[in-house]
Each structure stands twice: as structure tokens, then as C-alpha cells.
Amino acid sequence: MSTFALDRVTAQFPEAVAERYFDRTGGAWAVIHAEHLPKVAAFLKSELDFKLFISIDGVDRLHLAENDPRFEVVYFLRSLTRGEHVRLKVRVNETQEIPSLTSLFKGANWWERFVWDFYGIRFSGHPDLRRVLLYEEFQGHPLRKDYALRDRQPLIPERPIKDIFRGPGTSGVS
Amino acid sequence: MADTHKPAVHPSPDVPNPDTDSYAQESELEAHLQAKPMYINMGPSHPATHGTVRLKLHLEGETISDADCEIGFLHRGFQKSCENVTWTQCLPYTDRLNYASPLMNNFGFLTAVEKLIGLEIPERAQYVRVIGSELHRIHDHLTCVAATSMELGGFAPFLFGMEARELINDRVAELTGARLTTSFGRVGGLNRDLPEGWIGKTLKSLDKIRELALECESLLSRNRIFVDRMKGTGVISADDALDWGWTGPCLRACGVDYDLRKARPYWVYDQLDFDVPIGEHGDNYDRYLMRIEEMKQSDRILRQALAKIPDGPIIVNDWRIALPPKPEVYGTIEGVISHFKLVMEGIQVPPGEVYDATESANGELGWYIVSDGGGRPYKVHVRAPGFPILSAMPAIVKGGLLADLIPTFDTINMIGGEVEQ
């Protein structure tokens, strides 16, 4: 696994990289301090040709052994000329904000809305931070591990359906 | 009591009607289009927007001056559901991500899980995965091309496309037992082997499918009306497409050579001979042509794979991963225990994380999976190719005509299931 990009980032911005490691499958990761994320991403895009914006998502580490800070936001970029992936991570608490990458990558717009929608992590500088898959009146962020599996927030009254006692079915209204 | 619905005075041609008067006085040539800016809701569930997508359009005349896209609130809770069932039980959820190519979603998810475990699957299973994926790539592209043609007024290609699709569905039903929701793969291989005589039948179907696809192509590719509506509409530049995160045929239509089957070969793609078609202009017509060409390449891959498929096991022989054979379950205590533990507790995937991707019909289908060492995934993130493509929709239709929205929406091939997750 080539670590060219992460080596360059570490050399250029030593203060930005909090940690580097390989996962079990050989993927190279870098944990970046939230405030340095935009300049690292800009460097990757303009200098190292990581132009293809793959995706962003969050992980709620509530039940994992290392769970402070609580959330991890993962970023995936790809360079077509080098044929390499870059995997970045930013670790934040519930109250912290992450600088938005929307001015750098247009594709970040919806993914950041997605992370806000499901994890409640805010992105500062996002032009339009609304929910993307859930409706505005929805309370809470359902992919957080402390959001109850069977919590339901119907906008219109649901028909009573008998609970089938397995899987994420209805909340057991009879 | 008087009926209030009826007008008190019957309209007559001699009496001017205040509602339509201004238009009635003008001759037809002088009639003006409504030029006042107005908002239009396309959808939810517009016939041309597949799913519950709602497009809020701001129109000036017929020009779209602003657009906003609401995906629709069909969210099924894909991730949350996966995080609460065993690894194998995630499969039915992955089927429903893209109903036009469920096998690809199955296999993509399994490949990521296998990478996390560090598992090499038997060669025969790899070949079957390639065959299933390519069949469904043709299926997906046929759906897109046929629906595009229908929504632009051509009904015959739609019928030809559907006929060819039915043939694929029949073969898939023979292979997996289901037409759409296949749940065919298993961690470490496949659910079952190819049925008897299936290869011969598939080759025959492929001949017919090629003929039907050619029929569609000959009706559309040089059709004056079709070409005029497709060429130069919905244009996106290569840089913008990369910026938005486009992948698959939509990105390749802009002239970017990026196909995971070549860039980072998985399964047995490196042993098969095929080309990656590349577009030039990034408009609707190129995206349509890309799909036509990719179907031909898939046909090539299928014929090679069906000829080269080796004999052998279809799933790894490891009772911690795959269910033991039935005689062992019924006859030995070890078999019973393995079977019970796999069904009740799930496969014990070692803790760690992985990002892996396969080339699905619409582009890079990426999976970021975190395991905490238990029988259930801790986190399953799906990078569905439709999500970034749809997010660029408002930007590329802005400034175009309202009528161009329909072909644009068709050729980006938005699939509700994967976008709404």
C-alpha cells in the first residue's frame, strides 16, 4: 500500500496530523485535527491530484473501547493519476464543529448534510446545513448509538400492526 | 335551493369573458408565453422522477433559473438495520439498494466483509460473481436506456428493452430462486452452485439479448428527435464531475478513464479481456452511448467467463464462516454446533475497519465497515454511486430548459433505493 500522499501531508503539515496507522487490511489512515482539515484537503486536491471526492461518513464510537472523543468523521478521496486512496479521519465531540469542505469539493455538500442528519455533527461554513434524508420536524439523530432502534416518529398516525417480535419492526402498538 | 356550482348566466360567445379575455383578443401568433418567474414542483413521484424525488424548480419562462432537490423521505434506515442483525442477515437489505442490479450490491458488500476477515474465496465462486454482476449490469443499463427512450416518447425500444430484461430475470431466477431480491451470495462464496444446463441457456439468452439491444440502439442512436433532445443537454465537465464525486458510466462519459474493474481488479476481472468505453462531451447522449457500449463489453465478459468457468467448490470450507454441509449438520455434533453458532451468533468478524469498493452498474459502490469483533457489524457505510450523482442534478440543469430535465434525470439513472438508503 502506497503511503505517498500521507507522507507528503505529514511533511508539509506536521502539526495537522494527530496519528497515522494501517488497518488490518493494509489501508493507510491519518487522523487530522479538525481545524487543519481544509488546508490538508486543499493540499491533497491541488498539489497531489486527489480530485475524485468519494464520500464522508461518521462513526459513533459510544460502545467501542476507545471512545473519547465520541465521533469519528471519515473522509475518502481518490487520485486517478496515482491510483491511490486517501483515508482521513477527524475526531470530534458532540459540541465541536468541523470546518466544511464545500468550498473545496462540491460533492461534500450532501455528504456533510448526511452526517449532520444522522449523527448531529455540525460543519461550520456549510452553506445549507439541512437534513437530507429525514424531514425537518424529525427529532434527534438516528445513527447515534443511543438512539433507540424502535423509536418511531410518524408524521401521520400509523395503522396498528401487531409486533412480530423480531428485527426492527414496529414499536409493538396493538 | 339554488345549485351554487352552476354559473348564474350561461356563457355565450357574444358576452366577453373576463377570465380569458386578454388571450381571446390576441391572435395565436401574438400570444405570449407566461414570462413571470414561477415555482414548479416536479414530484414527489413524478412519472419521470424515479422514486419520491421532488424537484423544486424556479422557472423563468421555460428556463430553469434555480433548482433544489429533495430526495424524499423514504429513508429505510439501511445502516441502522444492518447494525442490528448478523453479517449474513444484512444481505436482504443490500438487495434493496438497487433493485435493477441486486447481485452487484450483494457481492460488493460480501467482498468488503471478506476483505475485513482476510478471506480468499474459491475461483469458481469468483467466476459466478463476475457472471452475476455482468448479467445485472446489462439489466441495469437496459432499464435505463429503455426508460429514457420511453420518457422521450419512444415506446418500441422500451418494449424491446423489457423483453431482454425478462430473459435476464428468468436466468437470474433459475440461478438464485428470486427475480429481484436475490440474496444469493454468502460470506466466503455463494449460496448454491449453477443449476444444470444453465450455462447453455444463458448463452442462448445472450444471443437474443444482444439482438434486442441492437434493435433498441438502431431505433435510438440515429433518431433525429432522440439525438436532438439528448445532444448538448445536461452537460457536465470532467473536473466538475470529479468534484461532485461522480463515478461509473456518467463519469466516463466526460472522458475520464476510471473503472474499478481495470483500476483495481477484483475477483477474476484481470483474467478477462474487455475494454472500457470512454465518452467525450459529458452530455446526455454520451451517457446513453456509454451504456450501449458497456452492454456490449459485458456481453464479451460473460461469454468469456461462461467458457472459462472452472469446476470446484463454491464456498470456503471453513465452518466458522460458511454453514457446514447438511450431512455434517445432521450427523455430527461439530456440524450442529457450527450451524447453530453461525445462525444464532453470526460470523465472528475480527475487530477492525475497511474501505472496499466494486464497480456497480452506476459507478463505485463503496463500503466502509467497522467491526467490533462481534457477530454484527458495528457500522456499515454504503457509498452508493447514485447519491453524489443526484446531488449534482440541480447544478447541471440550472440554466437549461425544463424539457431537458427529463433526459438528464433519465441518463444519470437515479435509483431511489440506494440514494434513500
HADDOCK unambig.tbl for C-alpha pairs under 7 A between the chains (distance, minus, plus):
assign (segid A and resid 23 and name CA) (segid B and resid 352 and name CA) 6.73 0.50 0.50
assign (segid A and resid 23 and name CA) (segid B and resid 353 and name CA) 6.48 0.50 0.50
assign (segid A and resid 24 and name CA) (segid B and resid 352 and name CA) 6.50 0.50 0.50
assign (segid A and resid 25 and name CA) (segid B and resid 115 and name CA) 6.76 0.50 0.50
assign (segid A and resid 25 and name CA) (segid B and resid 116 and name CA) 6.33 0.50 0.50
assign (segid A and resid 25 and name CA) (segid B and resid 354 and name CA) 6.65 0.50 0.50
assign (segid A and resid 51 and name CA) (segid B and resid 242 and name CA) 6.07 0.50 0.50
assign (segid A and resid 51 and name CA) (segid B and resid 243 and name CA) 6.34 0.50 0.50
assign (segid A and resid 52 and name CA) (segid B and resid 242 and name CA) 4.64 0.50 0.50
assign (segid A and resid 52 and name CA) (segid B and resid 243 and name CA) 5.98 0.50 0.50
assign (segid A and resid 52 and name CA) (segid B and resid 245 and name CA) 5.59 0.50 0.50
assign (segid A and resid 53 and name CA) (segid B and resid 242 and name CA) 6.47 0.50 0.50
assign (segid A and resid 53 and name CA) (segid B and resid 243 and name CA) 5.91 0.50 0.50
assign (segid A and resid 53 and name CA) (segid B and resid 244 and name CA) 6.54 0.50 0.50
assign (segid A and resid 53 and name CA) (segid B and resid 245 and name CA) 4.50 0.50 0.50
assign (segid A and resid 54 and name CA) (segid B and resid 245 and name CA) 5.48 0.50 0.50
assign (segid A and resid 55 and name CA) (segid B and resid 383 and name CA) 6.51 0.50 0.50
assign (segid A and resid 59 and name CA) (segid B and resid 379 and name CA) 6.97 0.50 0.50
assign (segid A and resid 105 and name CA) (segid B and resid 243 and name CA) 5.31 0.50 0.50
assign (segid A and resid 105 and name CA) (segid B and resid 244 and name CA) 6.76 0.50 0.50
assign (segid A and resid 106 and name CA) (segid B and resid 243 and name CA) 5.62 0.50 0.50
assign (segid A and resid 106 and name CA) (segid B and resid 244 and name CA) 5.15 0.50 0.50
assign (segid A and resid 107 and name CA) (segid B and resid 243 and name CA) 5.94 0.50 0.50
assign (segid A and resid 107 and name CA) (segid B and resid 244 and name CA) 3.84 0.50 0.50
assign (segid A and resid 107 and name CA) (segid B and resid 245 and name CA) 5.59 0.50 0.50
assign (segid A and resid 107 and name CA) (segid B and resid 388 and name CA) 6.21 0.50 0.50
assign (segid A and resid 110 and name CA) (segid B and resid 391 and name CA) 6.49 0.50 0.50
assign (segid A and resid 133 and name CA) (segid B and resid 71 and name CA) 6.51 0.50 0.50
assign (segid A and resid 133 and name CA) (segid B and resid 72 and name CA) 6.81 0.50 0.50
assign (segid A and resid 133 and name CA) (segid B and resid 73 and name CA) 5.85 0.50 0.50
assign (segid A and resid 133 and name CA) (segid B and resid 75 and name CA) 6.13 0.50 0.50
assign (segid A and resid 133 and name CA) (segid B and resid 420 and name CA) 6.51 0.50 0.50
assign (segid A and resid 134 and name CA) (segid B and resid 73 and name CA) 5.67 0.50 0.50
assign (segid A and resid 134 and name CA) (segid B and resid 75 and name CA) 6.92 0.50 0.50
assign (segid A and resid 135 and name CA) (segid B and resid 73 and name CA) 6.55 0.50 0.50
assign (segid A and resid 143 and name CA) (segid B and resid 80 and name CA) 6.22 0.50 0.50
assign (segid A and resid 168 and name CA) (segid B and resid 81 and name CA) 6.75 0.50 0.50
